[in-house]
Each structure stands twice: as C-alpha cells, then as structure tokens.
C-alpha cells in the first residue's frame, strides 16, 4: 500500500506562532508509492481546504531509494513524478515548508495519487499569536541583609526585573536568569529570578561601597528570542562631613571648633 511514511512537524506539538514565524515544516521519511503505475503520479497539498499552488510552498530536500523515476522531481510546483510502467513500489523522502495562515487551528492534507493504492494524510497545527519577550524595567540596590533595607553602605546586593512575554496558551515557558560582577571582574554563575520580584540578597557580605557593580538580566523563550538588560550600581563616594566640638579641661569649656569625621 502507499503511505507517507514517518511524518514530523516543526514547530512540534500544539503550539506554533505566527507573528515572527509564518510557516510550518513537514518532513516525510520513507514515503512509499505503490504501483503498478501508468503515467504521472503526484502528491497534492491542501491547507485549510485550499490546494497549494505553485510558488506557495517549497520542497527543501528530496531523495529516492531507487531509479525507477524517469525525471527529476519538480520542486517549484506540486510534487509529481513519472514512473516506469509496471513498477510496483518506490520509496522516497522529502520535506516541505507550508504557510500557517490562521491564528487558531490549521489543517494540512496530503494526497498521494498512486494508481493502485492512493493515500491521504491529515495533520493539524494550532497557532497562537506570538509577542517577543521584552524586559520592561530593571534595577539593582545595595542592600543590608541584616535589617532588610536599602543601604548605600550595605555589603549585599539585590535586584529586580520585570518582563512581558506571550504565554501562547501555556505552551511557551521562558527562562529568566541574572548574573552579577564587580567592575572589571568575571560574571557570576546565572541564577533564576521571577518577573517583578526582588531577588534574595547576594554578594555574601563582600560588597564594597567604593566599587562599581553590574547586574545582568537575561530572559529567553523557546523560539530564540533573547533579551538582556544590565543594571549598574556606581561606586558610592561619601563626602566628608564636619561637626562642631569643644574640649573640657576639668575647669572650663573651650570654644566651639569645626572638625572632620
């Protein structure tokens, strides 16, 4: 019998996206035409009930297991091929890229018009509107872990970033991590964070007020959209202050004088 062999689809699973990707790739491995054949055999393609015409799809690769075909495959229109009369079977593999025309369910139908044993195959792909991931805001603070307060002389850091992404019916988890470093140093290992939530204090009590620090946020979705943002904490320069003081010698007080502290 004729068959389309093993069929794989990318994007796989129920979720595709249409904002930045408007096509689906079908790969057919070990498809089989069963004869005997007379004349031209063909595979016709339909998307949402409409036949796919010349120029609207692409056969990317093509290979056959034998040489019974009498011409090169036509890759610019519907796949068709002449066979030597009386040939019983031929096995081949091919890949085609088809449009994803609708947000919602799209139906793809493949019809193999072998003389003796035609075959049909139907696949569906549900497409959701996709919006690329964006880091909308971010900040970092010097932090006093003991009193849980922001403190320019604190020996810890904490950070927060907010991002938006397209969940696409729960099909698109994102990965969000941060790393930090002192100026001129190496980045720390990546640690996870949640959108809009302050991280736990980090820096192990070794943060210095006179050193500049950077915190880098990275958000990645499964479709390759990567967003990064870096918050910078400049070094803190404490300005010298003055206080008035006087001295008591046991009998009288001296005059007030200004002194540094």
C-alpha positions, 0 to 999 in steps of 0.5 A: 500500500502507499503511505507517507511514511514517518511524518514530523512537524516543526514547530512540534506539538500544539503550539506554533506562532505566527507573528515572527514565524509564518510557516510550518515544516513537514518532513516525510521519511520513507514515503512509499508509492505503490504501483503498478503505475501508468503515467504521472503520479503526484502528491497534492497539498491542501491547507485549510481546504485550499490546494497549494499552488505553485510558488506557495510552498517549497520542497527543501530536500528530496531523495529516492531509494531507487531509479525507477523515476524517469525525471527529476522531481519538480520542486517549484510546483506540486510534487509529481513524478513519472514512473516506469510502467509496471513498477510496483513500489518506490520509496522516497523522502522529502520535506516541505515548508507550508504557510500557517495562515490562521491564528487558531487551528490549521489543517494540512492534507496530503494526497498521494495519487498512486494508481493502485493504492492512493493515500491521504494524510491529515495533520493539524497545527494550532497557532497562537499569536506570538509577542517577543519577550521584552524586559520592561524595567530593571534595577539593582540596590545595595542592600543590608541583609541584616535589617532588610533595607536599602543601604548605600553602605550595605555589603549585599546586593539585590535586584529586580526585573520585570518582563512581558512575554506571550504565554501562547496558551501555556505552551511557551515557558521562558527562562529568566536568569541574572548574573552579577560582577564587580567592575572589571571582574568575571560574571557570576554563575546565572541564577533564576529570578521571577518577573517583578520580584526582588531577588534574595540578597547576594554578594555574601557580605563582600560588597564594597561601597567604593566599587562599581557593580553590574547586574545582568538580566537575561530572559529567553523563550523557546523560539530564540528570542533573547533579551538582556538588560544590565543594571549598574550600581556606581561606586558610592563616594561619601563626602566628608562631613564636619561637626562642631566640638569643644574640649573640657579641661576639668575647669572650663569649656573651650570654644566651639571648633569645626572638625572632620569625621 
